[in-house]
């Protein structure tokens, strides 16, 4: 398939008019063809008008039709074959197996949402039958279901060119909810975005859906991105990226005459706690696991273990010495973009001003490579310096040495909101872990025992979210089937004739849904 450098406004390939965006192969520092001219406000208006026109028809598609659409997108992405893999590797510098795995995850995610749509639980149907004889007042017939919020703007993420981009988790969950989607592609991987965007548009056509169900725009965040977020037809936003980018979108969304929710996943340093008995029993395995998790994918994961917390002692000294011995064997890795590589270098430089460098990975041998870093500081220094808990996006981690459990608690209380918190513990650590748990539950969206936070399963129970600044809305997850809830809202129908009710709420329950009927969950 020849890349065209064009946006997709519904089914129409449209050239932009603004400054050209060109992907850069970060491994070679060379620009890739073609150029993608950025869109302007008129393109945003056209895409939003199409999305609005598509909304009512799309949100009332049958469960089967919508599930089939999601499956068709997955099939069309797979049909892109090696062309997609080659382009994504060239645009991101990520290793081929990683991109292949991400494609499988992206398609698996779409199919998981298809299963969710078919099951219909997300409609959360509740029926309270009328009680005409009730005293002093009769009760009317009340029925509730969830409907799509409206067109959703999705911002592709730099660090997951497939799984958090054009047809990634935000798009899949919004489409599953019945929301048309307009994607603002990330400028780092425009070719990958075009390939996937065309696969989605092809699925829209193959499934006979209104063209406005999906559009793909290129351009600057400050122009196209803000125009999208402030268009009155957009009703929610999905975003993964920097804290400053997320906050800019939140502010724009809040300043609208009609404010809308922004589901922004922004910044997290993912504390890892090493409890004494675990450290004493398996310091070597912990050091190996930590270094592997820290350096995986050049550390460019929102769940990267950027903070380690432990009580001082010989077992911790041994862990530091083992991890410090392993890190110098880790090669520098190509980062996603020149901007991310320089932001990483600056972040590491800033940390070095406030904490001691315990170990470094091998130095860079090519362009845009990030060198792994492990820093060490004392709890009191950490508590006194806000710079030390700023996210450094890449393979850098800070180990905070505490004098006792009380300092561990103070450091934990001092933390901003996190996506994850990890406990490495043995049975003898149980009282300490239990005592810390209430703090960690308040701080993080996912709590792990004896694992590593990198690696986020797409499933029903996953929470990839957390209090600010991990996300802008701690009540939500951006990974897993519960992500659909971000794009739904409840509607109650009172005293409706059966013929006027949506199928999900009709008396005969034609969709065979498990309803909450007069307070009892149906079998
Ligand atoms: P980014 O700069 O936040 O950009 C993400 C998207 O938001 C892009 O489409 C960008 O558009 C748009 N955007 C950014 N600032 C905006 C603003 N003020 N107004 C409107 N739109 C705006 O993130 P990035 O390019 O992926 O990486 C930069 C840094 O973000 C990294 O170094 C890292 O610190 C952080 N990051 C964190 C995570 C995480 O999961 N925690 C993931 C990725 C990145 P334009 O580029 O067109 O302006």
Boltz pocket constraint, residues with backbone or C-beta under 6 A from the ligand:
constraints:
  - pocket:
      binder: B
      contacts: [[A, 155], [A, 156], [A, 157], [A, 158], [A, 159], [A, 184], [A, 185], [A, 186], [A, 187], [A, 219], [A, 220], [A, 221], [A, 222], [A, 223], [A, 225], [A, 226], [A, 240], [A, 241], [A, 242], [A, 243], [A, 244], [A, 245], [A, 246], [A, 248], [A, 249], [A, 265], [A, 266], [A, 267], [A, 268], [A, 301], [A, 302], [A, 303], [A, 339], [A, 340], [A, 343], [A, 344], [A, 391], [A, 392], [A, 393]]
      max_distance: 6.0
